[in-house]
Amino acid sequence: MIDAETVPFIDVSAVRMLDRLAGELKARGVRLLLARDVGQVRDVLSTADAGAELRHVHPTVREAVEAARTGT
């Protein structure tokens, strides 16, 4: 899980790298979840065609942990 609250900026190259990482982790049965983004990060994630897992940013770390625990 990445807590993106302190990430003020992300570019398309970084989104693609995170998307590749999420795919590699998924192949190993591990999910990469994001929590607490700021507006710019959310905007770039959607415009850079990030995978569905990265586009769904959990509003809190607690919710991301619960999603990881329950598989939702």
C-alpha positions as a Python dict, from the first residue, in 0.01 Angstrom:
ca = {
    (1, 'M'): (0, 0, 0),
    (2, 'I'): (122, 345, -85),
    (3, 'D'): (3, 641, 121),
    (4, 'A'): (-2, 910, -148),
    (5, 'E'): (-100, 1197, 79),
    (6, 'T'): (254, 1333, 78),
    (7, 'V'): (299, 1287, -297),
    (8, 'P'): (235, 1635, -439),
    (9, 'F'): (308, 1543, -800),
    (10, 'I'): (322, 1236, -1023),
    (11, 'D'): (394, 1220, -1393),
    (12, 'V'): (281, 979, -1662),
    (13, 'S'): (610, 786, -1652),
    (14, 'A'): (567, 724, -1280),
    (15, 'V'): (209, 609, -1332),
    (16, 'R'): (323, 362, -1596),
    (17, 'M'): (594, 232, -1362),
    (18, 'L'): (342, 188, -1080),
    (19, 'D'): (106, 15, -1321),
    (20, 'R'): (380, -229, -1424),
    (21, 'L'): (466, -289, -1059),
    (22, 'A'): (99, -353, -980),
    (23, 'G'): (88, -608, -1263),
    (24, 'E'): (402, -785, -1144),
    (25, 'L'): (273, -796, -788),
    (26, 'K'): (-67, -921, -903),
    (27, 'A'): (106, -1209, -1083),
    (28, 'R'): (248, -1304, -743),
    (29, 'G'): (-86, -1275, -567),
    (30, 'V'): (-15, -934, -411),
    (31, 'R'): (-223, -617, -456),
    (32, 'L'): (-81, -267, -478),
    (33, 'L'): (-327, -28, -315),
    (34, 'L'): (-319, 350, -296),
    (35, 'A'): (-456, 562, -14),
    (36, 'R'): (-509, 933, 48),
    (37, 'D'): (-419, 1100, -279),
    (38, 'V'): (-417, 1470, -356),
    (39, 'G'): (-608, 1601, -657),
    (40, 'Q'): (-316, 1616, -902),
    (41, 'V'): (-221, 1254, -841),
    (42, 'R'): (-581, 1140, -891),
    (43, 'D'): (-606, 1343, -1213),
    (44, 'V'): (-287, 1200, -1363),
    (45, 'L'): (-383, 845, -1264),
    (46, 'S'): (-704, 879, -1462),
    (47, 'T'): (-558, 1056, -1765),
    (48, 'A'): (-257, 822, -1790),
    (49, 'D'): (-483, 518, -1826),
    (50, 'A'): (-362, 353, -1507),
    (51, 'G'): (-508, 14, -1427),
    (52, 'A'): (-829, -9, -1230),
    (53, 'E'): (-648, -98, -907),
    (54, 'L'): (-447, 225, -919),
    (55, 'R'): (-742, 441, -1020),
    (56, 'H'): (-929, 331, -708),
    (57, 'V'): (-765, 536, -435),
    (58, 'H'): (-886, 462, -86),
    (59, 'P'): (-972, 773, 115),
    (60, 'T'): (-784, 652, 425),
    (61, 'V'): (-501, 415, 505),
    (62, 'R'): (-738, 221, 730),
    (63, 'E'): (-979, 163, 439),
    (64, 'A'): (-691, 48, 216),
    (65, 'V'): (-575, -196, 481),
    (66, 'E'): (-930, -325, 522),
    (67, 'A'): (-961, -366, 144),
    (68, 'A'): (-638, -565, 140),
    (69, 'R'): (-762, -779, 426),
    (70, 'T'): (-1104, -851, 275),
    (71, 'G'): (-1005, -859, -91),
    (72, 'T'): (-1244, -579, -186),
}
